[in-house]
């Protein structure tokens, strides 16, 4: 027997181990070089945030990034978002994108992350103060309110207004901006006697229905309803229909989700301002990858667009019809 023949299997094993080790090392090196980006949304059930997550996933795949996601258990769940930031920092995230549930309470955690070298970008909802994050990618919520305010004013065609505002919650920046934008667009100021009822809904359909019922009890002659979002609008419409007032009261809203646009098409909502969550997230991920690779941070506010959607256009107010709205909506089509 050739004495070297016993050595051949051993040699093959050694070569095989070296090849495997090289492949593992290459894989490990690639993983180490892969940018890590975190996305934290208010919830993972709202179609708006589902679409946002889809946009982030698509951008991460295109840009070669590892995406880590987390969400609150409910809208307003600050504790879960604080924990998510800590977990993402531990996991090596170079950038964190967040839709803050509590715009003030989350600020210390964001500042801690930025002090550790993490770029933080707010999506959709600005923090309070806004400069607590490096940047904000969002709808111009004030403009979204202005658009539906102008529309409602024009649609009334000179009739005296009796307005109900179904708002979000005290102190939440998105709700404040949309509410104030609507008032400006309609041409009235806070405290104007034409605003006969204001109720908070937290953007919830059931709470929107209850709020509308309360407002009708207070002022049965309401003819315009501003709602913070389309779920609240759906609740308001249900209350109006039960009271036999669905044909005589105009509802305007903000969001542009597929269900909301269908409600515009059906006539339940007169007009809505459509926003684009997928664009917010994809721009955020791309900025996060750029920062991870080059150290270049984004800064300031970037407007991700808003479009008025209605099948009954008003002269002098730019809008698109529900076909456009359905082509660009989010949620179940």
DONUGU-813759 format. One record per residue: x, y, z negated of N, C-alpha, C in turn. Coordinates in pm, whole numbers, plus 50000, padded with zeros to 5 digits. Atoms other than C-alpha are relative to their C-alpha. Layout:
N
XYZXYZXYZ
...
end
This chain:
333
500854987950000500005000050000500885012550000
499274987449994501205034450088499795007549868
500154993250129501915052049753499325013550011
500644986949985500625084549900498494998950020
501435001549970497195069649981499135003049880
500784997050120496055072949619499895015149975
499994985550023496955109449624499025007450090
500854993049904494755117549926498645003949943
501294995850058491345116549744500175011249898
499764989550100492845137249464500265013250070
499704987849926494185162249713498755006150061
501264995049941490815164149889499155007049895
500784994150109489135171049554500535013749963
499384987250035491605198549478499665010650103
500344990749893491045214449819498545004249990
501434997250011487285211249775499725009649885
500194991350116487485227449430500475014250031
499484986749966489585255849568499045007450092
500964993949908487115261949853498775004849923
501184996550080484205261549606500285012049911
499644988850088486045284749370500095013050079
499894988149916486805308849654498625005350036
501364995949966483155308849758499315006449880
500614994550122482065314649398500545013949970
499374987050026484565342849358499485010650097
500524990649901483375358749683498585004149966
501394997250038479765355549568499945009149879
499984991950122480595369849226500435014350032
499534986749962482475398649387498905007950070
501094993649929479535405749616498925004749903
501024996550099477125405149320500445012049917
499484988950079479395428649126499925013150076
500054988049918479405452949418498575004250035
501384997049962475615451449465499415010649907
500584989650085473965483549342498754994749929
501185003950077471375478049068499155012549977
500954988950014468315500749071498794995049922
501175003650079465475500248818498795008150041
501264993149975461825508948877499064997449882
500925001250113459505515748582498725007650035
501284993749969455825522448655499125000549875
500904998850115452955531748425499334986749968
500575013650014451255497948485500414992250124
499745008049879451655469148728498694995150062
501305004149947447915466048803499355010650089
500564989449918446945500048946500554998850142
499535001649862447075497149329501045010350041
499014989549970449045529849343501404995149965
498685004650044451895514349146500394986750065
499715012149923451585481049327500645003950133
499434995249873452225499849653501375006249978
498704994150032455075518949489501064989149985
499075011150018456705486149388500344993650134
499755005849868456305472649742500995008750079
499084991049932458035503449879501424998849947
498685001550062460895499249632500654986850042
499475013149962461285462349714500504999950145
499604999349859461415469050088501285008150017
498814991549989463975496950046501214993049939
498885007150063466125475849810500524988950092
499595010649906466145447250061500775005950117
499344993549885467085470850345501375005549961
498774993350043469785488650142500974990849927
499115009650066471275456949987500135002149851
499964997550144470375466249630499254989249923
500765008750091469215445349336498995008949927
501054992150063465875458749211499504993049874
500595005050126464765454148848498735008349975
501254992650021461155463148772499424997349861
500705001250129459115469048457498815009450004
501204991450004455785484848367499435000149859
500714999550126453765496048071498834990349999
501165009050011450955474047942498725007450034
501154991649971448545503247992500515014050029
499624986249971448595539248113500115007649868
499754993450128450155558547824500914992049908
499175008850082452325529847696501475004350008
498634994850001455525548947619501004989949945
499075009250066457065521947397500574989950100
499515009849901457285496747684500975006550097
499104993149908458915522747907501355002949934
498744998150074461515530847639500814987150001
499325013050000462355493847609500544996750139
499575002949864462555490647988501275007750037
498794992149973465105518948012501214993649933
498895006250073467275502447746500434987050067
499695012849935467045468447918500705002250133
499394997449869467935483248256501425005449987
498644995350025470955501348116500914988249966
499235012050037472145468347964500284991550123
499855008149879471615451348302500885006750105
499074993449910473915476648469499375008750107
500654991349901471405498248654500745013350011
499364987149977473095528448811498985011050021
501074990349981469785545148887498704994049949
501305004350050466355543148725498945009550055
501154992449950463135554448892498854997649904
501035001650102460255561048654498795009050026
501224992050007456625572448654499645000949853
500144999450146456485584648294498554999949953
501355000650058453395575148092499775011549904
500064988550091454105600947823501145009350039
499004991649935455885629647991500965006949902
499134994050101457325643747664500754989449920
499415009950091457945612747452501124991850065
498985008049932460065595447718501315007650018
498834991649969462525624547748501264996049924
498775004050069464995613847472500654987550060
499465012249939465385579347635500635003050135
499454996149870465925595147977501325007349982
498754992550023468555618847838501124990749955
499015009850043470325589547673500554992550120
499575007149880470435571148005500895008950087
499204991049917471735601548192501375002649937
498724997950069474425607147928500944988150019
499205012149976475565571447997500364998250147
499625000449859475965579248368498964994350093
501095005249916472625566448497499265011850063
500824989949934470825587648755498534996349981
501425002750026467135590748664499155009150088
500904992849910464485600748917498564997349959
501435001550028460845606948826499254998650132
500865001849884458315594249079498575003749961
501424996650015454805609049108499735009949887
500334992150119454735624048757501255006749943
498824993450058457205650548637500044998549849
499844999950145458595648648286499775014249949
500174986950064458095677148041501115001849897
499864991449884460415695348089500374992150126
499775006949873460755686448457501484996950021
498575002049977464555690148452500624989649906
499485011250080464865661248203500514988950089
499515009749903465345639448512500905007150101
499154994149896467895644548789499175005750113
500814995849886465145647449048498574995149982
501405004149998461425643849115499584997950145
500585003049868459955626749423498514998149978
501425000550035456225633449416499155008150096
501004991549937453085646949571500055013849934
500234986950058452645684149524498584999749943
501325002150061449805677949278499195012849993
500714987249999448955714849256499375002350138
500504998449864448595716349635498844990450027
501085009749981446465684649630498715005349940
501174993850062444105702449390499485011850079
500404988349921444105734149598499204995750122
500675004549878443075714849910498544996249974
501395004150026439985699149752499185011549941
500714988250048439125731849578499525008750116
500374992249882439145750449910498884993150077
501025007649928437125722650069498645001449932
501264999250074434475723049796499375013750014
500504986249987434175760949815499365002150138
500514998549864433715759750193498724991850021
501155008849981431255730750177498755005349930
501164994050069429025749449928499345010950085
500534990249904428615776150197499245011549932
500574988450065427895804349957499024997249888
500925003350109425625785749713500705002149865
499404998750134426215793349343500514986449951
499385012650043428545767249194499704997049855
500085005550135427885746048888500964988149997
498895009449986431135727048845500224991749874
499525008850106432045696848633501414995650037
498655005249976435745688148600500204987549914
499715012550069436505652048512501514998150004
498554998550006440115655148400500694987349951
499205011550040442925631948291500054998949847
499834999850145444045638447932500795012549964
499334987650037445385668347737501524999250018
498564998549994448915679247824500754991750101
499315008349900449675653648099500175008450127
499674990349895451415673148376499214997950129
500735002849875449745655848673498575005249990
501384995650019446285662548532499885015149996
500024985350010447075698848451500195006350138
499724994449868448515705548798498814998450095
501135002349910445585689848983498805008649961
501114991950051442995707148764500195014750037
499734985849972444635741348798500005002950149
500014998349855445135736449171498585000650054
501414999849957441445728449217499365013549970
500604987050038440415759849028500495011150093
499464989649913442755781449236499414998850140
500545002249867441585765749561498545004250010
501414996450002437965771249462499825015149978
500054985550021438755807049362499455004349867
500444996450136437925806448991501154997949903
498985001450103439965808848673499474991449886
500395007850118439965787448361499065008349914
500984992950081436945796648150498915006850079
501044993949917434895808748446498644993449969
501305005750034431165804148372499464989950101
500455009949901430735783948693500464985849965
499565013250048432665755548525499174996949875
501005002050106429825742148311500324988049911
499665011750081431415709948183501394994950037
498695006349979434905695048140500154988449904
499865012150081435565659748017501284992750043
498835008349969438665637647995499564985750033
500365013649955438555603648169501174990249997
498795008149986442165590948164500064992750134
499975005849866441555583248530499324986550010
500655013250010439345553648435498575000750052
501334999849940436145544448620498905000249895
501055000650103434105535348312499935013149923
499974987250071435235566848131499505011350089
500514990249905434475586848446498484999950004
501465001250001430915573648443499415006249873
500484994450128430455582248075500135015249999
499784985649996431935616948128498945007050086
501014994149911429555623648417498634999849934
501275000850074426585611948209499915011049895
499974989450102427645635647932499805013950062
500104987049933427995664648175498595002450052
501364998449950424565658248327499025003249887
500834996850117423025659147981500185014749962
499704986250038424725692347914499495009850105
500374990849892424015707548255499454992050119
500595008449895421585688748484500125005850141
499954993749868422075713848770501405000550061
498655001049941425735705048840499884996750149
500015003349856426405705249215501394997450058
498625003249956430215701149237500704992549887
499235007750098432345674849062501424998450050
498565002549976436145676149060500404988149914
499505011550078437745643148956501514998650016
498555001550003441365636348862500494989550099
499635010449904441415604949078498754992750048
501135006749936439225581449280499284990049910
500775008250095438415556249002499035008549916
500904991050074437005585348797498875004750090
501034995849904435155596549111498964989050019
500935011249985433625561749151499074999149880
500825000050121432425563148791498995011350001
500904988449991430965597948845498874997250098
501035003049899429135586249157498974990149945
500935009850058427635556848969499015006949907
500884992750091426265580348704499025008950076
500874991449919424905604448965498924992150071
500975008449930423245576549158498914995249905
500975004650099421585563248842499045011249962
500844988550034420265598448778499245005550120
500674995449878419025602249136500575012850056
499384987349957421475630549204501164998050097
498855002949915423965613449436499955007450133
500114992949873422625632049743500185015249984
500004985550022422645666549584501275005349934
498774996050069426055666749412501214995850083
498785002749923429415668949593501144996149906
498825004550076432395649449455501245001950086
498694999349934435975658149551501044993949907
499065007550082439005638649435501405000250060
498595000849958442695630349472500474985649984
499285012950005444625598149548500284994950141
499805005649867444025583949896500204985150001
500005014549999443795547649791498944994850097
500915005549899441975524450031498555000149952
501365000050054438945520849802499445014149998
500454986150001438755558449762499665005150138
500274995749862438975564550137498724993550052
501275006549962436205538850192498815007249937
501074992450065434125558649943499765013450070
500184988049918434755589850151499214996550125
500705004349878433645571150461498534997149973
501395003450035430495559250281499215012149952
500694988050044429695594550164499915001949850
500024998650146430175588549792500925011249954
499054989150025433165612549791500035008650126
500014991049884433095643250015501395001350063
498634998349951436885647150042500974995749891
498955003750095440065634249882501355004350055
498634996749960443715644849889500854987449990
499265012749995445865615349997501495002149971
498574999850030449315609249849500634986750041
499285011049936452005584149947501034993549907
499115006150099453495562249669501134991750060
498965008149937455405539349905501195008750038
498924990949960457395568950036500795004749879
499304995850122458195580749681501044989749959
499135010750048459675547049589501154997250096
498955003249904461585540749911501085010950002
499014989150008463235575049895500824999049871
499315001550128464075568749529501064989350002
499045011149993465765535449595501205003950086
498914995749912467775549749884500945009749929
499194990550077468955578249660500804992949892
499315007750103469835553349385501194992350055
498915007449935471935532249621501135009550039
499004989949962473705563349751500835004349879
499294996150123474575573449394500934988849953
499205011450044475825538549307501264998450085
498875002049907478095537949613500955011950006
499164988149977479335573849629500095009449880
500034990950113478495590549298499265012950028
500744987949963476405616549483498574999249947
501344999850058473265625649288499045008750080
501044991249948469985639049418499615009649889
500434990550102468545669149241498775007550047
501154991749969465415690049220498784992150045
501285005749961461975683549366499944997250150
500225003249860461195665649692498534996750019
501435001849973457635668249823499824988150094
500225011949918456425634549957498705000850080
501114997549909453375649550128498624997749941
501405001950039449615652650083499135004150119
500894997549887446765651750338498564999749952
501424999950033443115661650295499264990450094
500745010049924440845633050406498505002649985
501464998350001437195639150503499464997450140
500675001749871434775629550778499115011950032
500764987849976433085663650745500955011949985
499004989450009435845688650825499375013849984
500434986250020435535724950720500915009350080
499254990549917436595753750943501105006849919
498884993250063440005767550857500754991849896
499325008750097441015738150633500504987550072
499425011549931443415712250776499604987149930
500375012950056442175676750728500124989150106
500025011649912442255641850877498784991649964
501195008050026439385617250911500354987049927
499775012150079438925584250727500754989250079
499185009649924440485564651014501475002149968
498634996950040443755582450944500234995849855
499885003550141443145577850571500164985149978
499925014650015442605540250605501304994550060
498725004349940445675536850830501185002649905
498894995950085447805553250559499734998049850
500385001550140446085542550236500804988949932
499355010450079447335519649960498934992849918
500995008650064445575491349778499464990150100
500575010249912443375464749934499315006350119
500604994649878442595473850294498854991250046
end
